[in-house]
């Protein structure tokens, strides 16, 4: 007779399934940030979420903003779990693109 208290195979299977699901999620993020387009998209998501802003929670607008920020922080933590170096790469690329755009705009203004 099988002792149900000692049988952990069901729990082990559930745990293994959860681990496979989690690894698949992280692999999805790795695939997204492997391409420049994916890194730009990820940056836009984090920027829109306002992850670096802190709001006074004295009004309903601030609560909505904090909710969006919490979502952004979730995605940042997912990115860091998937690829710790990707966030630095995303920041560097965004900064470089901003500098290039600024130089191009200045050049156009000088010529125009």
Secondary structure by P-SEA (a helix, b strand, c coil): cccccccaaaaaaaaaaaaaaaaaaaaaaaaaaccaaaaaaaaaaaaaaccccccccccaaaaaaaaaaaaaaaaaaaaaaaccaaaaaaaaaaaaaaaaaaaaaaaaaaac
